[in-house]
Amino acid sequence: MHQDPVCGKRLNRGKAHAVVEHQGVDYFLCCPRCQAEFEREPRRYARPELGEKTRKKEHQPYRRL
């Protein structure tokens, strides 16, 4: 289980609306509103304990699951 860093909702990896990478950590977001808010102010919401270390070496700002 992961926690959306914007709203705090707990969700499974496969149920995430989007995954946004920020400074080597993937953050799982539940909806377009949370994704937009995170992308607007990533420093406000980024907490590595809520994400998962990025596995791929290539840079991807976000990807849909």
N, C-alpha and C positions, 0 to 999 in steps of 0.2 A: 504494500500500500504506500502511496505517496500522498503528500498534502499540497494542495494548490497554495502557493505562497501569497496570493492576493486575497482570496476569500477564506482560506483555511479548510475548504472542503477536502475530505479524504477520498481518494479515487485510485482505482487500479490502473496500471500502466496502459492497458488496452482500452480503457474507457476515457482516456484523456482526449480533449478536443485538439490540443496541440502540445508540442514539446518545444520549448525555447531554450537554446544554449546561451549561457552567459558565463564568461570567464572559466570555461572548462567544465561547467556543471549544467546538466539538463534539468529543466524545471517543467513539471507536468501541470497543465492548465485545463480547467474544466469547461470553459466557454469562451466565445469570442470577446466578451467584455473583459474578462480576466487577462486574456492574451494581450489585448490592446493596452490595458493598464500596466501590465508588466513591461511591455515593450516601450511604453512612454517613460517609465521611471524604474529601470531595472535595479539600480543601486538601492532603492527604497525597499524592494521586495526580495532581492537575492540573498538567501541564507543557505549556504551549502548543505546544511543538515536536512533541508527540505527537498533537495534534489538528488541527482545521481551523477556521478562522475561521467563525463562524456566518453564514449567508447571509440568513436571515429576520430581520426586525426584531421580530416578535412573540415574546414569551417562551414557550418550550416547555421544561419541565424535562427531558423525554426523549421520544423517539419511536421507535417500532419501524420497521424498514426492511421 
